[in-house]
Every structure is written in C-alpha cells, then in structure tokens.
Amino acid sequence: MAGAGISTPSGIPDFRSPGSGLYSNLEQYNIPYPEAIFELAYFFINPKPFFTLAKELYPGNYRPNYAHYFLRLLHDKGLLLRLYTQNIDGLERAAGIPPDRLVEAHGTFATASCTVCRRNFPGEDFRGDVMADRVPRCPVCTGVVKPDIVFFGEELPQRFLLHVADFPMADLLFVIGTSLEVEPFASLAGAVRGSVPRVLINRDLVGPFAWQQRPRDVAQLGDVVSGVRALVELLGWSRELQALVQKEKEKWVFWPPEK
C-alpha cells in the first residue's frame, strides 16, 4: 500500500501537508474551497482549475524515486502480488511496474472518459490539450473529457475489488507513505491475516499501527526514502537496486520521447 509520502521525494507536493500540500496551493485557482477541485458538481461548472492541476501532475513531469524502484525490484524478483496506490501521479507505472500488478485506487491519467457519451480514450490523446491549457473535448460529441481520476462521491475503479482476493493471500504487507485516513483504502491495512507481518515505512505512526497494533507489526518512522534504504540494506539488495535506478535514470534523459 502506497500513499502521497512515496511521491513527495519526487517533488510532488503532498495533498495534506500544511504549507506544502496541493490543497493549500490551490488558492490561486479562485475556487470556493480546496476540495471543490475534485467534486463533479464544481467540475461541470468550471473544469479549468482541475485541468490546471492536471497539467502539473500529468505523467512525464516528475520522475520515480528510490522508493518506487524498490517496489519495482520486488516485482522483478517475483515478490509483488499487487501494489495498491492512492497516488494519481503515475510514478508506479513510470518505474516499470506493469498495470496488471497495480491497483490505482484513486484513478489514473493513463485513461480518460467523455463525461457525456462515456467513450473511453487513452489519456495521452489529450496531453496536448492539457499542456496548452485547453479543456479536452470529445472528438465525437464535444463533451468534456475527464481523466479517470476518482472524484469525491465517485466509485473506486473495478480493480479495487481485487483486494478481496489479494489481501487474504498476502504473506507480508508494506504500508509506505500514507496517512491511512481516506476510506475505503485505509481499511485495507487490516485486511491481511492476523499472522501476517505488516511493515509501516512512514513519517508518523498511523491507522491501526497507532491504535490497533498486532504482535508482528514493524514501524520504521521518519523519512520514507531513508526507511526504504535501511530495509534494502538489511535485505542485501543495495547494489542491485542502485543498478536498477541507474539504468532507469538513463532512460529518463530522453523523456519525453520525440513524436
């Protein structure tokens, strides 16, 4: 399970950190209150603030960091059953974790849907519009096209239901960089079997790690990347992970790819 804290080292501001959170940076958009940017009722009246934010978060603007590549290494070693992320920045995909191993619980920019005729499109089709500060329109019915980000009150993606099978099957649960405040995502931390170790790598003690601890829980508190690095050293994977990071960094030199 991963949250915003895994992406802040990549330069993406955390939604809820006072002063640096995206919410507190939204005043410039002249919206009635910060949450409105993710409310459908407001979006249909004025989609521009959301697309201004989307321009900032669109895949390609930021790069994965050490913590993302740790998760990629778990996949490469055949150890990653699934990665459940609250993040909409796409950095897990950018790190090379295949979509079938991902549950992007709060949605993704990788796909988009027309808000009128419901046609589906690849998110990349509208990148040019978003970068040019234009509201994307459906080529068929001219309705506003919205990236498949979950707004307040919307249902979570169908893939989220995979948790029903995944969590009882898991041998180990990592919880990295999340406040465990947003439901139903937060409750997943309690969905693994009672005998399964849960490892929290986070700035603070949160959720059941604070109020419903289990005997096999482990908490590594402080900076998320430092916590991941300490774990990687204990596993003896430091050299391997450093090689992966270096190899992937060389690809990013040529990003974005030329059309």
Phi, psi and chi 1 to 4 in degrees:
 res  aa     phi    psi   chi1   chi2   chi3   chi4
   1 MET       -  129.1  -64.1  172.6   64.2      -
   2 ALA  -130.9  145.9      -      -      -      -
   3 GLY  -130.0 -165.2      -      -      -      -
   4 ALA   -58.9  -28.4      -      -      -      -
   5 GLY   -63.8  -17.9      -      -      -      -
   6 ILE   -80.9  -20.0 -157.3  172.1      -      -
   7 SER   -99.8  -20.0  -69.4      -      -      -
   8 THR   -59.1  -34.4   45.4      -      -      -
   9 PRO   -65.0  -15.7  -21.9   33.6      -      -
  10 SER   -86.2   -1.2  -67.3      -      -      -
  11 GLY   100.8   -3.7      -      -      -      -
  12 ILE   -80.7  123.5  -65.2  175.1      -      -
  13 PRO   -68.0  140.6   18.0  -24.2      -      -
  14 ASP   -69.1  139.8 -171.5  -22.9      -      -
  15 PHE   -59.7  -29.7  -82.6   82.2      -      -
  16 ARG  -120.0    1.0  -72.3  172.6 -172.4   81.6
  17 SER   -77.8  121.0  -69.7      -      -      -
  18 PRO   -55.2  135.2  -23.3   33.1      -      -
  19 GLY    87.6  -41.2      -      -      -      -
  20 SER  -111.7   -9.8   66.4      -      -      -
  21 GLY   -67.5  151.0      -      -      -      -
  22 LEU   -57.5  -37.3  -81.2  178.6      -      -
  23 TYR   -58.2  -43.8  -83.3    1.4      -      -
  24 SER   -76.2  -13.8   54.3      -      -      -
  25 ASN   -90.0   -0.7  -66.6  -20.7      -      -
  26 LEU   -87.1   -2.4  -68.3  175.7      -      -
  27 GLU   -57.7  -33.0  -67.7  172.2  -10.3      -
  28 GLN   -61.3  -19.5   59.4 -178.7  -58.3      -
  29 TYR   -87.1   -0.8  -57.8  134.4      -      -
  30 ASN    56.0   48.2 -163.3   26.0      -      -
  31 ILE  -104.2  156.5   56.7  177.6      -      -
  32 PRO   -61.4  -35.6   16.9  -28.0      -      -
  33 TYR  -161.1  153.4   45.6   90.2      -      -
  34 PRO   -55.2  -41.4  -24.3   32.8      -      -
  35 GLU   -63.0  -19.8  -69.5   82.7   -2.7      -
  36 ALA   -59.2  -27.0      -      -      -      -
  37 ILE   -63.0  -23.0 -153.7  166.1      -      -
  38 PHE  -112.3   25.5  -66.2  112.7      -      -
  39 GLU  -111.2  130.6  -72.2 -177.9   -1.2      -
  40 LEU   -59.9  -40.9  -77.5  174.9      -      -
  41 ALA   -58.5  -41.8      -      -      -      -
  42 TYR   -74.0  -38.5 -176.9   76.1      -      -
  43 PHE   -57.5  -41.5  177.8   82.7      -      -
  44 PHE   -69.8  -26.2  -72.0  130.2      -      -
  45 ILE   -79.9  -43.6  -64.0  166.0      -      -
  46 ASN  -148.3   91.0 -177.4   12.2      -      -
  47 PRO   -77.7  -10.5   26.9  -31.0      -      -
  48 LYS   -60.1  -44.2  -76.0 -137.0  160.9 -163.7
  49 PRO   -57.7  -42.1  -25.2   34.9      -      -
  50 PHE   -61.1  -43.1  170.1   76.9      -      -
  51 PHE   -73.2  -24.2  -76.8  110.8      -      -
  52 THR   -66.8  -42.5  -54.5      -      -      -
  53 LEU   -67.3  -40.6 -179.4   65.8      -      -
  54 ALA   -59.5  -37.9      -      -      -      -
  55 LYS   -58.9  -38.3 -178.7  179.0  179.4  179.5
  56 GLU   -69.5  -40.1  175.4   71.2   16.7      -
  57 LEU   -93.3   -6.6  -68.7 -178.4      -      -
  58 TYR   -56.5  138.2 -132.3   76.2      -      -
  59 PRO   -52.0  135.9  -28.1   35.1      -      -
  60 GLY   112.1  -21.7      -      -      -      -
  61 ASN   -79.8  -26.0  -70.9  -17.9      -      -
  62 TYR  -128.4  159.8  -64.8   94.0      -      -
  63 ARG  -117.1  149.2  -60.1  178.4 -176.1 -176.6
  64 PRO   -61.3  157.3  -16.7   29.1      -      -
  65 ASN  -118.5 -174.2   62.1   62.0      -      -
  66 TYR   -52.9  -39.8 -169.1   87.5      -      -
  67 ALA   -66.1  -40.7      -      -      -      -
  68 HIS   -62.0  -41.8  -66.0  104.5      -      -
  69 TYR   -71.9  -24.9  -72.1  121.3      -      -
  70 PHE   -61.9  -43.9  164.6   64.6      -      -
  71 LEU   -65.6  -37.8  -60.9  170.7      -      -
  72 ARG   -62.0  -40.9  158.1   74.1 -175.6  -83.0
  73 LEU   -65.0  -38.1 -171.5   59.8      -      -
  74 LEU   -57.6  -42.1  -73.7  177.9      -      -
  75 HIS   -64.6  -47.1  166.1   68.5      -      -
  76 ASP   -58.4  -31.0  -71.1   -8.4      -      -
  77 LYS   -87.6    2.0  -70.8  177.6  173.2  -70.2
  78 GLY    75.1   22.0      -      -      -      -
  79 LEU  -104.2   -9.9  -63.1  170.7      -      -
  80 LEU   -93.3  108.5 -176.6   66.3      -      -
  81 LEU   -70.9  -49.1  171.8   61.2      -      -
  82 ARG  -164.0  148.5 -156.0   87.9   59.8 -163.4
  83 LEU  -112.9  115.9  169.6   56.2      -      -
  84 TYR   -97.6  119.2  -74.5   72.7      -      -
  85 THR  -123.9  143.6  178.5      -      -      -
  86 GLN   -87.7  -10.0  -68.0  173.7  -75.5      -
  87 ASN   -81.3  147.3  -60.2  -31.2      -      -
  88 ILE  -112.1   12.3   58.8  174.1      -      -
  89 ASP   -85.8  -10.4   49.4   50.0      -      -
  90 GLY    74.3   11.8      -      -      -      -
  91 LEU   -72.3  -22.5  -70.0 -179.9      -      -
  92 GLU   -66.9  -44.7  -62.7   88.3    2.2      -
  93 ARG   -62.4  -43.0  -70.7  178.5 -174.9 -120.6
  94 ALA   -62.9  -28.4      -      -      -      -
  95 ALA   -77.9   -6.7      -      -      -      -
  96 GLY    98.8   14.0      -      -      -      -
  97 ILE   -82.5  122.5  -63.1  167.9      -      -
  98 PRO   -64.1  145.6  -14.2   26.1      -      -
  99 PRO   -54.2  -30.2  -27.3   34.3      -      -
 100 ASP   -72.8  -13.2   68.6  -34.7      -      -
 101 ARG   -96.0   -2.7  -69.8  -74.6  161.4 -157.8
 102 LEU  -107.7  142.7  -82.7  174.3      -      -
 103 VAL  -123.4  105.5  171.1      -      -      -
 104 GLU   -88.8   86.5  -67.8  157.0  -45.6      -
 105 ALA   -59.8  -30.8      -      -      -      -
 106 HIS  -106.8   17.1  -65.3  164.6      -      -
 107 GLY    99.8 -175.4      -      -      -      -
 108 THR  -154.8  152.9  174.6      -      -      -
 109 PHE   -85.6   -5.2  -76.5  103.5      -      -
 110 ALA   -67.0  -25.4      -      -      -      -
 111 THR  -131.5  161.9   55.2      -      -      -
 112 ALA  -146.3  159.1      -      -      -      -
 113 SER  -137.3  144.3  -53.9      -      -      -
 114 CYS   -73.2  132.0  174.8      -      -      -
 115 THR   -75.7   -9.1   54.3      -      -      -
 116 VAL  -105.1  -61.7  177.9      -      -      -
 117 CYS   -92.8   -5.0   71.4      -      -      -
 118 ARG    68.8   10.8  -49.7  -51.3  -56.2  166.2
 119 ARG   -62.8  147.8  -81.7  179.0  172.4   80.9
 120 ASN  -102.6  145.5  -60.6  -43.0      -      -
 121 PHE  -139.9  154.0  -58.0   94.8      -      -
 122 PRO   -65.6  136.2  -16.1   28.8      -      -
 123 GLY   -58.1  -32.8      -      -      -      -
 124 GLU   -62.0  -24.5 -163.9   60.2   29.7      -
 125 ASP   -59.1  -25.6  -73.9    3.5      -      -
 126 PHE  -112.7    7.5  -58.9   97.7      -      -
 127 ARG   -56.4  -44.2 -177.5 -173.0 -177.9   87.2
 128 GLY   -58.8  -42.9      -      -      -      -
 129 ASP   -61.8  -48.5  -75.0  -29.6      -      -
 130 VAL   -62.2  -43.9  172.9      -      -      -
 131 MET   -67.6  -25.8  -67.1  -58.5  149.2      -
 132 ALA   -93.6   12.9      -      -      -      -
 133 ASP    61.4   32.3  -60.9  -43.2      -      -
 134 ARG  -106.1  142.8  -68.3 -170.7  -60.4  -94.7
 135 VAL   -76.0  121.6  172.6      -      -      -
 136 PRO   -65.4  139.7  -15.1   27.5      -      -
 137 ARG  -122.5  146.8  -65.2  -81.8  175.0 -177.5
 138 CYS   -67.3  130.5  176.2      -      -      -
 139 PRO   -70.5  -12.3   22.7  -30.9      -      -
 140 VAL   -96.8  -51.7  179.8      -      -      -
 141 CYS  -116.8   -1.5   77.2      -      -      -
 142 THR    67.5   10.5   71.9      -      -      -
 143 GLY   -66.4  161.0      -      -      -      -
 144 VAL   -68.8  131.8  174.4      -      -      -
 145 VAL   -96.3  125.2  172.7      -      -      -
 146 LYS  -111.9  128.6  172.3 -177.4  160.8  -67.6
 147 PRO   -54.2  152.2  -22.4   32.9      -      -
 148 ASP   -79.5   55.2  -69.1  -26.6      -      -
 149 ILE   -91.1  136.4  -56.3  -59.2      -      -
 150 VAL   -78.4  118.2  178.4      -      -      -
 151 PHE   -89.3  164.8  -83.4   30.4      -      -
 152 PHE   -55.8  132.6  -68.7  116.3      -      -
 153 GLY    88.0  -11.7      -      -      -      -
 154 GLU   -84.8  154.1  -76.1 -168.1  -61.3      -
 155 GLU   -71.9  148.5  -72.3 -173.2    9.6      -
 156 LEU   -71.4  158.1  -91.2   54.4      -      -
 157 PRO   -57.4  151.7  -20.4   30.4      -      -
 158 GLN   -54.7  -35.1  -77.4  -68.1  109.1      -
 159 ARG   -61.3  -21.8  -76.3 -176.8   61.4   77.3
 160 PHE   -59.3  -27.9 -173.8   72.9      -      -
 161 LEU   -66.8  -12.8  -66.8  174.6      -      -
 162 LEU   -59.0  -21.6  -73.3  170.5      -      -
 163 HIS   -59.4  -26.6   76.2   81.8      -      -
 164 VAL   -60.1  -36.2  174.6      -      -      -
 165 ALA   -93.9  -38.2      -      -      -      -
 166 ASP   -66.8  -48.8  -75.6  -13.8      -      -
 167 PHE   -68.3  -40.2  -82.0   73.6      -      -
 168 PRO   -65.5  -19.6  -22.7   34.1      -      -
 169 MET   -87.9  -19.4 -134.3 -170.6  -31.9      -
 170 ALA   -67.3  145.1      -      -      -      -
 171 ASP   -97.4  -16.8  -60.9  -45.9      -      -
 172 LEU  -159.4  141.0  171.7   66.6      -      -
 173 LEU  -123.6  121.2  175.2   64.5      -      -
 174 PHE   -95.2  133.8  -74.1  112.5      -      -
 175 VAL  -121.5  111.4 -180.0      -      -      -
 176 ILE  -126.0  121.1  -51.9  177.2      -      -
 177 GLY    64.8   45.5      -      -      -      -
 178 THR  -138.2  146.8  170.1      -      -      -
 179 SER   -81.5  -11.0   60.0      -      -      -
 180 LEU    49.8   45.9  -71.0 -178.1      -      -
 181 GLU  -110.2  -25.1  -72.6  175.9   -6.1      -
 182 VAL   -93.5  121.8  179.4      -      -      -
 183 GLU   -93.9  153.7  -65.3  -67.9   -4.0      -
 184 PRO   -85.5   -0.9   29.7  -33.6      -      -
 185 PHE   -55.2  -46.4 -173.7   90.4      -      -
 186 ALA   -57.5  -36.6      -      -      -      -
 187 SER   -68.8  -14.4   61.3      -      -      -
 188 LEU   -62.4  -26.2  -65.0 -178.5      -      -
 189 ALA   -60.8  -23.6      -      -      -      -
 190 GLY   -96.9    5.5      -      -      -      -
 191 ALA   -90.8   -8.6      -      -      -      -
 192 VAL   -80.2  160.1  -71.1      -      -      -
 193 ARG   -60.8  151.8  -72.0  165.3  -70.6  135.3
 194 GLY   -60.8  -24.7      -      -      -      -
 195 SER   -85.2   -7.7   60.1      -      -      -
 196 VAL   -83.7  128.9  169.0      -      -      -
 197 PRO   -65.1  140.1  -14.2   25.5      -      -
 198 ARG  -119.6  126.8  -57.4 -176.5  -60.4 -176.8
 199 VAL  -113.2  116.2  179.3      -      -      -
 200 LEU   -97.9  121.5  175.6   71.3      -      -
 201 ILE  -117.2  105.7  -58.2  176.5      -      -
 202 ASN  -161.9  162.8 -155.6   43.8      -      -
 203 ARG   -66.3  -41.1 -165.4  175.4   50.9 -158.9
 204 ASP  -130.3  163.1  -52.6  -60.1      -      -
 205 LEU   -73.6  125.9 -144.2   53.6      -      -
 206 VAL  -135.0  163.2  -66.7      -      -      -
 207 GLY    51.5 -139.4      -      -      -      -
 208 PRO   -65.1  -18.4   19.3  -29.6      -      -
 209 PHE   -68.0  -22.5  -67.9   91.9      -      -
 210 ALA   -95.0  -40.4      -      -      -      -
 211 TRP  -118.4   -4.2   46.6  -96.7      -      -
 212 GLN  -148.0   58.3 -155.8  171.8   23.2      -
 213 GLN   -66.7  148.2  -69.2  176.9  -17.0      -
 214 ARG  -111.0  156.1  -65.3  178.8 -178.8  178.5
 215 PRO   -56.7  -31.2  -23.7   31.5      -      -
 216 ARG   -98.8   10.0  -58.1 -168.6   72.1 -175.1
 217 ASP   -68.3  144.2  -76.2   -8.2      -      -
 218 VAL  -130.4  136.9  175.8      -      -      -
 219 ALA  -127.4  123.9      -      -      -      -
 220 GLN  -111.3  102.0  172.1   73.8   31.4      -
 221 LEU   -97.6  150.9  -58.3 -177.4      -      -
 222 GLY   123.0 -154.2      -      -      -      -
 223 ASP   -60.5  131.2  176.0   69.5      -      -
 224 VAL   -64.2  -47.9  166.8      -      -      -
 225 VAL   -63.1  -40.0  169.0      -      -      -
 226 SER   -62.6  -39.4  -60.5      -      -      -
 227 GLY   -64.3  -42.9      -      -      -      -
 228 VAL   -64.9  -41.7  170.2      -      -      -
 229 ARG   -61.3  -41.2 -152.9  177.5  -72.0  -84.6
 230 ALA   -62.5  -41.7      -      -      -      -
 231 LEU   -64.3  -44.0  172.5   62.8      -      -
 232 VAL   -62.1  -38.3  168.3      -      -      -
 233 GLU   -64.3  -43.0  -76.1  172.5   12.7      -
 234 LEU   -62.4  -33.5  -72.4  169.4      -      -
 235 LEU   -78.2  -14.1  -69.6  165.8      -      -
 236 GLY    75.3   27.5      -      -      -      -
 237 TRP  -106.4    7.3  -66.3   -4.8      -      -
 238 SER   -56.0  -48.8  -64.5      -      -      -
 239 ARG   -65.1  -41.0 -168.2  170.4  -67.2  179.3
 240 GLU   -63.2  -43.7 -157.9  173.7  -12.1      -
 241 LEU   -70.6  -38.1 -175.5   48.3      -      -
 242 GLN   -62.3  -38.0 -157.5   50.0   53.9      -
 243 ALA   -65.8  -39.1      -      -      -      -
 244 LEU   -65.3  -45.4  173.1   62.7      -      -
 245 VAL   -59.5  -44.6  170.0      -      -      -
 246 GLN   -63.6  -43.1 -167.8   54.7   44.7      -
 247 LYS   -62.2  -42.8 -173.9 -179.9   82.7  172.5
 248 GLU   -70.8  -35.0  -67.3  -64.4  -42.8      -
 249 LYS   -61.1  -36.7  -94.0 -173.7 -179.3  171.5
 250 GLU   -63.7  -32.8  -72.7  163.4   11.7      -
 251 LYS   -66.2  -36.9  -67.5 -179.3 -172.7  175.2
 252 TRP   -70.0  -18.5  -78.6   97.9      -      -
 253 VAL   -57.3  -32.1  172.0      -      -      -
 254 PHE  -100.3   16.7  -56.6  103.7      -      -
 255 TRP   -92.5  141.9 -177.8  -91.6      -      -
 256 PRO   -78.8  154.2   26.8  -31.4      -      -
 257 PRO   -64.0  146.7   19.9  -28.8      -      -
 258 GLU   -70.6  140.0  -70.5 -177.1   20.9      -
 259 LYS   -73.8      -  -64.5  -73.3 -177.2 -168.7
